[in-house]
């Protein structure tokens, strides 16, 4: 199966093509250029892989959590392309993209949203927990699980999160994602995940409530 992967939630816009479980082509651009350059990146990756839309089996997209603007743009592109090409759309969450290729007995995976705000997922053999918010708040909500005995593998955490864990006397072992860019992990995972019932069923996971509040009417 040939899968086109797209992601914009994890700090850059990336696209990749996976063919039969191997990456055929991949590319990424940093900065707030997804709106201007995203479709060109997709077209260039497909050209580099030597495929057209007719060859695709499905489209896979990172559905968040992550950066608000990049996530919205990538999701809009993926939905539009899947609908135009009449291909199934697979949504993959950012935690799975960051963990792809790694195997841990337990792990904390961290996704950065806006400055100072994270979404974190803790999992072990018996439970999966998730928390979103300011760094201290999110870690406090997971505190009991994080303090289990032994070294804690931590994937994708920036320095401020690692520092906050150290302040809590939690022994950690930082890890970078094994598969980059994130679109490559999306393309590889997309071949084995169930597609959405329709493109409209795929929704962005922003990891937190919007910072703005709706004023109350007097």
C-alpha positions in Angstrom: 0.0 0.0 0.0 1.1 3.5 -0.7 0.3 6.2 1.9 0.7 9.9 1.8 1.4 11.3 5.3 1.0 15.0 6.3 1.6 16.7 9.6 1.7 20.3 10.8 1.2 20.0 14.6 4.7 19.2 15.8 6.6 22.3 15.0 7.1 22.1 11.3 5.0 21.2 8.2 6.0 17.8 6.7 4.9 15.4 4.1 6.0 11.8 3.3 5.2 8.9 1.1 5.4 5.3 2.5 5.4 2.4 0.1 4.9 -1.1 1.5 6.2 -0.1 5.0 9.2 1.9 3.8 9.6 5.7 3.3 9.9 6.5 -0.4 10.2 10.3 0.0 9.9 12.9 2.7 10.3 16.6 3.2 9.7 19.3 5.8 9.7 23.1 6.1 10.1 25.0 9.4 8.4 28.2 10.4 5.0 29.6 9.7 5.0 28.8 6.0 2.6 25.8 5.8 -0.2 27.9 4.2 2.1 29.3 1.5 4.3 26.2 0.9 2.4 23.2 2.2 0.8 22.0 -1.0 4.1 22.5 -2.8 5.8 20.3 -0.2 3.2 17.6 -0.8 3.5 17.8 -4.6 7.3 17.6 -4.4 7.3 14.6 -2.1 4.9 12.7 -4.4 7.0 13.6 -7.4 10.2 12.4 -5.6 8.4 9.1 -4.8 7.4 8.8 -8.5 3.7 8.6 -7.7 0.4 10.3 -8.6 -2.8 10.6 -6.7 -4.0 7.5 -8.7 -1.4 5.4 -7.0 -2.3 6.3 -3.4 -4.1 3.9 -1.2 -4.9 6.4 1.5 -3.9 9.7 3.2 -2.8 9.9 6.8 -2.6 13.0 8.9 -1.4 14.1 12.3 -4.6 15.1 14.1 -2.9 16.7 17.2 -2.5 17.8 19.8 0.1 20.4 18.9 0.5 23.9 17.4 -2.9 25.4 16.6 -2.2 27.0 13.2 0.0 24.3 11.7 -2.5 21.6 12.9 -5.4 23.4 11.3 -3.6 23.9 8.0 -2.4 20.3 7.7 -5.7 18.9 8.6 -7.5 21.1 6.0 -5.0 20.0 3.3 -5.4 16.3 4.2 -9.2 16.5 4.2 -9.3 18.4 0.9 -6.9 16.0 -0.8 -8.5 12.9 0.5 -11.9 14.1 -0.7 -10.7 15.3 -4.1 -8.8 12.1 -4.7 -11.5 9.9 -3.2 -9.1 8.2 -0.9 -9.7 7.1 2.8 -8.3 9.4 5.5 -6.6 8.1 8.6 -6.1 10.3 11.6 -3.1 9.6 13.9 -2.6 11.4 17.2 0.7 13.3 17.9 1.6 11.0 20.8 1.7 8.0 18.5 3.7 9.9 16.0 6.4 10.8 18.6 6.5 7.3 20.0 6.6 5.4 16.7 9.3 2.9 16.5 10.1 2.9 20.2 9.1 0.3 22.8 8.9 1.2 26.5 7.4 -0.5 29.5 6.1 2.9 30.5 6.7 6.4 29.0 5.7 10.0 29.2 5.2 11.6 25.8 5.0 15.4 25.6 3.6 17.6 22.9 4.1 21.4 23.0 1.2 23.7 22.1 1.6 27.4 22.6 4.4 28.7 24.8 4.3 27.2 28.3 1.5 24.9 27.5 1.8 21.1 26.9 -0.3 18.0 26.4 1.2 15.0 28.0 0.4 11.3 27.8 1.6 8.8 30.4 1.1 5.1 29.8 2.2 1.8 31.3 1.0 -1.8 31.1 -2.1 -1.0 33.1 -3.2 2.5 32.3 -3.1 5.4 29.9 -3.4 8.9 31.4 -3.5 12.3 29.7 -3.3 15.9 30.8 -3.1 19.3 29.1 -2.4 22.8 30.3 0.5 24.9 31.7 3.5 22.7 32.4 3.2 22.6 36.2 -0.5 22.0 36.0 -0.2 19.2 33.5 2.6 17.4 35.4 0.8 17.8 38.7 -2.3 16.0 37.3 -0.1 13.0 36.4 2.1 13.2 39.5 1.0 9.9 41.1 1.8 7.9 37.9 5.0 9.7 37.2 6.4 8.9 40.7 6.3 5.1 40.2 9.7 3.5 41.0 12.3 3.4 38.3 13.6 5.6 35.5 11.0 7.3 33.4 11.5 7.5 29.6 10.3 10.9 28.4 9.7 11.5 24.7 9.7 14.9 23.0 9.9 17.0 26.1 11.6 20.4 25.9 14.0 21.7 28.5 11.4 23.5 30.6 9.4 20.2 31.0 12.6 18.2 31.8 13.5 20.9 34.4 10.0 20.7 36.0 10.3 16.9 36.2 13.7 17.2 37.9 12.3 19.7 40.4 9.8 16.9 41.3 12.7 14.5 41.9 11.6 12.3 39.0 14.5 10.4 37.4 14.0 10.7 33.6 15.6 9.4 30.5 14.9 11.9 27.6 14.3 10.5 24.1 14.0 12.1 20.7 11.4 10.7 18.2 13.0 7.8 16.3 11.1 8.6 13.0 11.3 12.2 11.7 9.7 14.2 10.2 6.4 13.4 11.8 4.7 12.9 8.5 6.9 9.8 7.9 5.5 8.3 11.1 2.0 9.2 10.0 2.5 7.6 6.6 3.9 4.4 8.1 1.2 4.2 10.8 -1.5 5.1 8.3 -1.2 1.8 6.5 -2.3 -0.2 9.6 -4.9 2.1 11.1 -8.6 2.1 10.4 -9.6 5.0 8.2 -12.3 7.5 9.3 -15.9 6.9 8.2 -15.6 10.1 6.2 -13.3 13.1 6.1 -15.8 15.1 8.1 -15.4 12.6 11.0 -11.7 13.7 11.5 -11.3 16.5 14.0 -8.4 18.4 15.3 -7.3 17.7 18.9 -5.8 21.0 20.1 -5.0 19.6 23.6 -6.6 22.4 25.5 -9.5 24.8 25.6 -9.0 28.0 23.6 -7.3 30.8 25.6 -10.1 33.2 24.8 -13.3 33.2 26.7 -16.8 34.0 25.5 -18.1 36.9 27.5 -21.3 36.4 29.5 -24.4 38.4 28.5 -25.7 40.6 31.3 
